[in-house]
Amino acid sequence: MSGRTDSGTEPLITEAEDVTEYVGDARRARWTAAGTGALLTLAGLGAALLRLARSAPAPVPGAYALGAAVCAGAAVLGLRGRTRWALWLLILGTMVMALGDQFD
């Protein structure tokens, strides 16, 4: 059996570099969740106002407004670092808005 005697004793990435990368990933995830939540909130409110202006059935603007409120909550949670909960609320809010689109 042949092998090098000096192989594999030191880690390739030091602990400080790993922590720095983790902090950057967490910050990026927070801003992504907050930005997506804000964008979906504005889209939902805009759709609710448009449906309200053209006399759609009552559940339609209500569903868009409720979905926008859920997405706004996701944006707040994203800013506070609760990105997993924010992701699930973004999915739920989008599904509520899609349900409102089915009523139309």
Buried (B, 14 or more C-beta within 10 A) or exposed (E): EEEEEEEEEEEEEEEEEEEEEEEEEEEEBBEBBBEBBBEBBEBBBEBBEEBBEEEBEEBBBBBBBBBBBBBBBBBBBBBEBBBEBBBEBBEBBBEBBEBBBEBB
